[in-house]
Amino acid sequence: MKRIAFTWLKWATLLIGAVILLAACSPAPQVAGGPAAEFAGIECQVFYRPSMGEGFRESTVTFAKGGDRGAVEQDDLGWEAAYWDDEYEGRSLSIAVTGQDTGEELVRQLYQIDREKGLANQFVGGHGFTGLVYVYHPVSTAEMQYFCQAR
């Protein structure tokens, strides 16, 4: 009986020690509502060409505050974007490319931005936080490329 009590006490002590060690080694929990990352603006580069053999027409669109919108209208393709900074929904950039002939939306992307971390230009080649995106008109030979970066 004495030997069973000693073994149980040894295992209980070992188990408590393991729990304390795991708790001490765990990462600190992320606390919501920390300081917001400073927003320095977004800059988008938009490139359009009517066909593969032609040069690109370049446009730059910037966003400085919530509610800013921008558009680039070309022959066959249109690009539009809006930056939102909503207290409840958070920060986001919405981008759409449409066919000018039909108004049909060909691409829509939503970039949701972490309020505490902000934006990170993560793509090589200087292609910001979106990467270089290609969109082709479904009927003509028109091509549009774009990327957006944190300023």
Steps between C-alpha positions, in 0.01 A plus 500: 500500500784737588672426167178579299458838675864592427463409127179699471663804664800473266276491189281785625809716560636416155166583337470837679858583403426420133191723501697789651778451244253497208329814628833679538613406147176590322499823296322798649141534380429765235298781650246665271472875503873574502641811338402537136775492238552840343347524153733678257289440189474259210632546149376287210670472162271407209633397156281458191569401141244439224700208359820305564700689236434843649663680790336547837315811609585559867285659770553557872215516752555593866286455809565720803193455721189288546240559232756576227416357158690483174441385145689445176282482186661359185371381163388148591563472875420713802669481842345640816587480866380631835677518835284467811588565863189402692495498879316167510594325174864610504728613219473358150584564137254374239611480135289411194578474128210514255455466126417842359278354228266304730570641847552139609727459800797285402693508830426618854746481786464604862807564713410511869761688699584413860455818703790423737749359247419722202620414150816313405649528151584134473537420130836504323547724201352796685144372455376617839245313706277385210757345270486569127151418371423433130150537351410431136189613315293191407452604135758761398877469541512767773705437814510678836758450773502662843652487845458703818757581767503660842667841491 
